[in-house]
């Protein structure tokens, strides 16, 4: 018997729970009964146990997962967001615009900052703890089925299981459309099992070259390999020429329509800080308009403005309350660092000395990130994000010295590095910038939730206008 066919049997769908919507587009996915009554902690422990398998490319495992779950990705329409930087912000903004046009909207984001539940949103809200645990448990059961059909050295990965759980839960919630952020992006990314009506390319930079290719052209070809025939391809306004040439060729080959984002009239009321967020909003505006047009729904500019005024993006130019002023930003490559530096005058007082807290993963261009940061900083603390792939603080200090910067200390523990930087900045009348890794920002935000000694994120106090 064919392995895929073998995965189809044995599961019966459940009746919708009271108050739960059902989709008129297709039947709910099969296999809606829960594997076990897991808690969120058990679900996260299981996900962490899969880290040892690392990244494994290819869509065969993911397609088998979808078969085992009853093809949940076919129960809703999708917008696929690809690119090097700005994917999460753009995904959030697109979902918010569509939600305000009367569509039940979901979003799949990665990575998370503090909790895995942040990765799946329905109606602009993170997944509830119990729903997340149930979805992961159900995907884990499917993974057990799939693993039995694989060779001994093959295994469903963490990202594949998370993506499958997200698609299953989005289908169970009967969303009309899901905005899906790609992982690394490319033809073998686990999210590529969807058939997106609209594909968004934010930008292309030299990142993950080991897997995506050594040039901008190679990376763009890999990312755009999944553009669907007859679909719409929405491009960021500042796309590099090599990537733009690839986009035009792919669109010609697949009869896809290209839309290039421009300015946005809603930018003046944008809640998310930073020049780069105004560019992301313009892209989200164009993507949402393209999708709505394909669905026969006219764009409502008032709805776009309301979305712009309410969407928060944690961990991006996020200002903390307290003395001294402290900014957290998950920029983790040279292009993102340059965008951060361009936007910092919006939140930092003129002339204030800057204390830098920096943690970087070893597969990032640390030297390319350091140079523009050190030009604006007076003192630095190098630390290690909570990851096995963290670059050692000593390595960062060595790079800084090669750039002629000596005023630096090594403190492997992120919270202690931040505390020391804040003490220095308070004494000097300065400010603190913590950046270099999403993992670093997530670690610090997690500590904030458990302690009142640093100060709460300002964004946590805002309430949605909806």
C-alpha positions in Angstrom: 0.0 0.0 0.0 1.2 3.5 -0.8 2.5 5.3 2.4 0.3 8.3 1.8 -2.8 6.3 1.4 -1.9 4.4 4.5 -2.1 7.6 6.5 -5.7 8.4 5.5 -7.7 5.9 7.5 -9.1 5.6 11.0 -10.0 9.1 12.0 -13.6 10.4 12.4 -14.4 14.1 12.3 -16.2 15.7 15.3 -19.3 17.8 15.5 -18.6 21.6 15.9 -18.7 22.8 19.5 -21.3 25.2 20.7 -20.7 28.7 19.2 -18.0 27.4 16.9 -18.2 28.5 13.3 -18.1 26.1 10.4 -16.8 27.0 6.9 -18.9 26.9 3.9 -15.8 26.5 1.7 -15.1 22.9 2.6 -15.7 20.4 5.4 -13.6 20.6 8.6 -10.5 18.5 8.6 -10.8 14.9 9.7 -9.0 13.8 12.9 -10.5 16.6 15.1 -10.4 14.4 18.2 -7.5 15.3 20.5 -4.6 12.9 20.9 -4.4 13.5 24.7 -5.3 16.2 27.2 -1.9 18.0 27.1 -1.2 21.1 29.0 0.7 24.0 27.3 3.8 23.0 29.3 3.6 19.5 28.0 3.1 20.7 24.4 6.1 23.1 24.6 8.2 20.3 26.2 7.3 18.1 23.2 8.3 20.8 20.7 11.6 21.4 22.5 12.3 17.7 22.3 12.2 17.9 18.5 15.1 20.5 18.4 17.6 17.8 18.3 16.4 16.8 14.8 17.3 20.3 13.5 16.3 21.5 10.0 15.5 19.0 7.3 14.4 20.2 3.9 11.9 18.6 1.6 8.1 18.7 1.6 7.4 14.9 1.7 7.1 14.8 5.5 4.8 17.9 5.5 2.6 16.6 2.8 2.2 13.3 4.7 1.3 15.3 7.8 -1.4 17.2 5.9 -2.8 13.9 4.6 -2.8 12.4 8.1 -4.7 15.6 9.4 -7.3 15.6 6.6 -5.7 18.3 4.5 -6.6 21.3 6.8 -4.7 23.8 4.6 -7.4 23.3 1.9 -10.2 24.5 4.3 -9.2 28.2 4.0 -7.7 30.6 1.5 -4.2 31.9 2.1 -1.8 34.8 1.6 1.9 33.8 1.8 4.4 36.3 3.2 8.0 35.7 2.1 11.2 37.8 2.5 14.3 38.5 4.6 13.0 41.2 6.9 9.6 42.6 7.9 7.6 39.3 7.4 6.0 39.2 10.9 5.0 42.9 10.9 3.6 42.7 7.4 1.7 39.5 8.3 0.1 41.1 11.3 -0.9 44.2 9.4 -2.5 42.2 6.5 -4.5 40.1 8.9 -5.7 43.2 10.7 -6.8 44.9 7.5 -8.7 41.8 6.3 -10.3 41.3 9.7 -11.8 44.8 9.5 -13.3 43.9 6.2 -15.6 41.3 7.8 -13.4 38.3 7.1 -12.6 35.8 9.9 -8.8 35.9 9.6 -6.0 33.8 11.0 -2.3 34.3 11.0 0.7 32.0 11.4 3.9 33.8 12.6 7.4 32.7 13.4 9.4 32.8 15.5 7.7 33.6 18.8 9.2 35.9 21.5 8.0 34.4 24.8 5.4 31.7 24.2 4.7 29.3 21.3 1.1 30.4 21.5 2.1 33.7 19.8 2.7 31.8 16.6 -1.0 31.3 15.8 -3.6 34.1 15.9 -7.3 34.1 15.2 -9.2 37.4 15.1 -5.9 39.1 16.0 -5.6 37.2 19.3 -2.9 34.7 20.2 -4.1 31.1 20.5 -5.4 30.2 24.0 -3.3 27.9 26.0 -5.6 25.0 25.9 -6.3 25.3 22.1 -2.5 25.5 21.5 -1.9 22.4 23.5 -4.7 20.5 21.8 -3.5 21.5 18.3 0.1 20.4 19.1 -1.2 17.1 20.6 -3.2 16.4 17.5 -0.2 17.2 15.2 2.0 15.0 17.4 -0.4 12.1 16.8 -0.2 12.7 13.1 3.6 12.9 13.3 3.7 9.5 15.0 1.8 8.1 12.0 4.1 9.8 9.5 7.3 8.8 11.3 6.3 5.1 11.0 6.3 5.5 7.2 9.8 7.2 7.1 13.2 5.7 7.1 14.9 5.2 10.5 17.0 8.3 10.3 14.1 10.6 9.2 11.7 12.4 11.5 9.1 15.2 11.4 10.8 18.4 12.5 9.7 20.9 15.1 8.8 23.5 12.5 6.8 21.0 10.5 4.8 19.9 13.5 4.2 23.5 14.6 3.1 24.4 11.1 0.8 21.4 10.9 -0.7 22.2 14.3 -1.3 25.8 13.1 -3.1 24.8 9.9 -5.2 22.2 11.8 -6.3 24.8 14.3 -7.0 27.5 11.7 -9.2 25.0 9.9 -10.9 24.0 13.1 -11.7 27.6 13.8 -13.1 28.0 10.3 -11.1 31.0 9.3 -11.9 32.5 5.9 -8.3 33.4 5.1 -5.0 32.8 6.8 -1.9 35.1 6.4 1.0 32.7 6.6 4.6 33.8 7.3 7.2 31.6 5.8 10.1 30.2 7.8 13.4 30.3 5.9 11.2 30.6 2.8 11.7 28.7 -0.4 10.3 25.7 -2.2 11.0 23.3 0.7 9.7 25.5 3.5 7.0 23.6 5.5 4.6 26.4 4.8 4.9 25.8 1.1 2.1 23.2 1.1 -0.4 26.0 0.8 -1.7 27.3 -2.6 -1.7 31.0 -1.9 -3.9 33.3 -3.9 -1.6 36.2 -3.1 2.2 35.9 -2.4 4.1 38.8 -0.8 7.8 39.3 -1.0 8.9 41.9 1.5 12.6 42.1 0.4 15.6 39.9 -0.2 18.9 40.1 1.7 21.9 37.8 2.0 20.8 35.5 4.8 20.7 31.7 5.2 23.0 31.5 2.2 23.9 28.0 3.2 20.4 26.8 2.4 19.0 29.4 0.0 22.0 30.2 -2.2 25.0 32.6 -2.2 23.5 35.6 -4.2 20.4 37.7 -4.1 19.3 36.2 -7.4 19.6 32.6 -6.0 17.7 33.5 -2.8 14.9 35.2 -4.8 14.6 32.2 -7.1 14.3 29.9 -4.1 11.7 32.1 -2.3 9.6 32.7 -5.4 9.6 29.1 -6.6 6.3 28.6 -4.9 4.3 31.4 -6.6 1.1 29.8 -7.9 0.0 30.1 -11.6 -2.5 32.9 -12.1 -1.9 34.3 -8.7 -0.9 37.8 -7.6 2.7 38.6 -6.5 3.0 41.7 -4.3 6.5 43.2 -4.0 8.0 45.5 -1.5 8.8 49.0 -2.7 12.6 48.7 -2.2 13.2 45.3 -3.7 16.8 44.9 -4.9 17.2 44.8 -8.7 18.4 41.1 -8.9 15.4 40.0 -6.9 13.1 42.2 -9.0 14.4 40.6 -12.2 13.6 37.2 -10.8 10.1 38.3 -9.7 9.4 39.5 -13.2 10.6 36.3 -14.8 8.6 34.1 -12.4 5.5 36.2 -12.9 5.9 35.9 -16.7 6.3 32.2 -16.6 3.3 31.6 -14.3 1.0 34.3 -15.7 1.0 35.9 -12.3 0.1 39.6 -11.8 2.7 41.8 -10.1 1.7 44.6 -7.7 4.4 46.8 -6.3 3.6 48.5 -3.0 3.7 52.3 -2.8 2.9 54.8 -0.1 -0.1 54.5 2.3 -2.4 57.2 3.5 -2.8 55.4 6.8 0.9 55.8 7.8 0.3 59.0 9.8 -1.6 57.0 12.5 0.6 53.9 12.5 0.9 52.6 16.1 4.0 50.5 15.3 7.1 52.7 15.4 9.8 53.0 12.8 10.3 54.1 9.2 10.5 50.4 8.3 7.0 49.8 9.7 5.6 52.5 7.3 7.1 50.5 4.4 5.6 47.3 5.9 2.2 49.0 6.1 2.4 50.0 2.5 3.1 46.4 1.5 0.3 45.1 3.7 -2.1 47.6 2.2 -1.3 46.5 -1.3 -1.5 42.8 -0.4 -4.8 43.1 1.4 -6.2 45.2 -1.5 -5.1 42.5 -4.0 -6.8 39.7 -2.0 -10.0 41.7 -1.4 -10.2 42.5 -5.1 -9.9 38.8 -6.0 -12.8 38.1 -3.5 -15.0 40.9 -4.9 -14.7 43.0 -1.8 -13.9 46.8 -2.2 -11.1 48.1 -0.1 -12.2 50.4 2.8 -9.5 53.0 3.5 -11.1 53.7 6.9 -10.6 50.0 7.8 -6.9 50.3 6.8 -6.4 53.3 9.0 -8.1 51.5 11.9 -5.8 48.5 11.4 -2.7 50.8 11.3 -3.7 52.5 14.5 -4.2 49.3 16.4 -1.6 46.8 15.3 1.2 46.2 17.8 4.4 44.4 16.9 6.1 43.2 20.0 9.9 43.1 20.0 10.3 45.7 17.2 11.4 49.1 18.4 9.6 48.3 21.6 10.1 51.0 24.3 10.0 50.0 28.0 8.8 52.2 30.8 11.2 53.4 33.5 14.5 55.1 34.0 16.5 54.8 31.9 14.6 54.6 28.6 15.2 51.1 27.2 14.5 49.9 23.6 14.2 46.3 22.6 14.5 45.3 18.9 14.8 41.9 17.3 16.9 43.0 14.3 19.2 40.1 13.5 21.0 40.9 10.2 22.8 43.9 8.8 19.8 45.2 6.7 17.5 45.1 9.8 20.1 46.8 11.9 20.4 49.6 9.4 16.6 50.0 9.4 16.7 50.1 13.2 19.3 52.8 13.2 17.3 54.8 10.7 14.3 54.7 13.0 15.9 55.1 16.5 15.6 59.0 16.4 11.8 58.5 16.7 12.2 57.0 20.2 15.6 58.1 21.6 16.3 61.7 22.9 18.9 63.7 21.0 22.4 63.4 22.3 21.8 60.8 25.0 24.7 58.3 25.3 23.6 54.8 24.2 24.4 51.6 26.1 24.2 48.6 23.8 23.2 45.1 24.9 23.9 42.7 22.0 23.4 39.0 21.5 23.7 37.3 18.1 23.4 33.8 16.8 26.5 32.2 15.2 25.0 31.9 11.7 24.4 35.6 11.4 26.7 38.3 10.0 27.8 39.6 13.4 30.5 41.9 12.0 28.1 43.5 9.6 25.7 44.1 12.4 28.3 45.5 14.8 29.8 48.2 12.7 26.7 50.4 12.4 25.7 49.8 16.0 29.0 50.7 17.5 29.1 54.0 15.6 26.2 55.2 17.7 27.0 53.6 21.0 29.3 54.7 23.9 29.3 51.5 25.9 28.5 47.8 25.1 27.6 44.6 26.9 27.9 41.5 24.9 25.7 38.6 25.9 24.3 35.2 24.6 20.8 34.6 23.4 19.2 31.5 24.9 20.0 29.2 22.0 22.5 26.4 21.3 23.5 28.5 18.2 24.4 31.6 20.2 27.7 33.3 19.3 29.9 33.7 22.4 30.1 37.1 24.0 33.9 36.8 23.8 33.6 36.4 20.0 31.5 39.6 19.8 34.0 41.5 21.9 36.9 40.3 19.7 35.0 41.6 16.6 34.4 44.9 18.4 38.1 45.3 19.1 38.9 44.7 15.5 36.6 47.6 14.7 38.4 49.8 17.2 35.8 49.6 20.0 37.2 48.8 23.5 34.4 50.0 25.9 32.7 46.6 26.1 32.0 43.9 28.7 31.0 40.3 28.4 28.0 39.0 30.4 26.6 35.7 29.1 23.3 36.1 31.1 21.0 38.5 29.2 19.1 39.9 32.2 22.3 40.7 34.0 23.8 42.3 30.9 20.6 44.5 30.6 20.8 45.3 34.3 24.4 46.5 34.1 23.7 48.5 31.0 20.7 50.2 32.6 22.8 51.0 35.7 25.4 52.6 33.5 22.8 54.5 31.4 21.0 55.8 34.6 24.3 57.1 35.9 25.2 58.8 32.6 21.7 60.1 31.8 21.7 57.8 28.8 19.5 55.2 27.2 19.8 51.4 26.5 19.3 49.5 23.3 19.1 45.7 23.4 19.1 44.0 20.0 20.8 41.4 17.7 18.4 38.4 18.1 14.7 37.7 18.4 15.7 35.1 21.0 17.5 37.7 23.1 14.4 40.0 23.0 12.1 37.2 23.8 14.3 36.2 26.8 14.2 39.8 28.2 10.5 40.2 27.6 9.9 36.9 29.4 11.8 38.1 32.4 9.8 41.4 32.4 6.6 39.4 32.8 8.1 37.7 35.9 9.7 40.8 37.4 8.8 44.5 38.0 12.4 45.6 38.3 13.0 46.5 34.7 9.8 48.2 33.6 6.9 47.1 31.6 6.7 47.3 27.8 4.7 50.4 26.9 2.9 48.5 24.2 1.5 46.1 26.8 -0.6 49.0 28.3 -2.3 49.9 25.1 -5.7 48.5 24.3 -7.0 47.7 20.9 -9.4 50.2 19.4 -11.6 47.3 18.3 
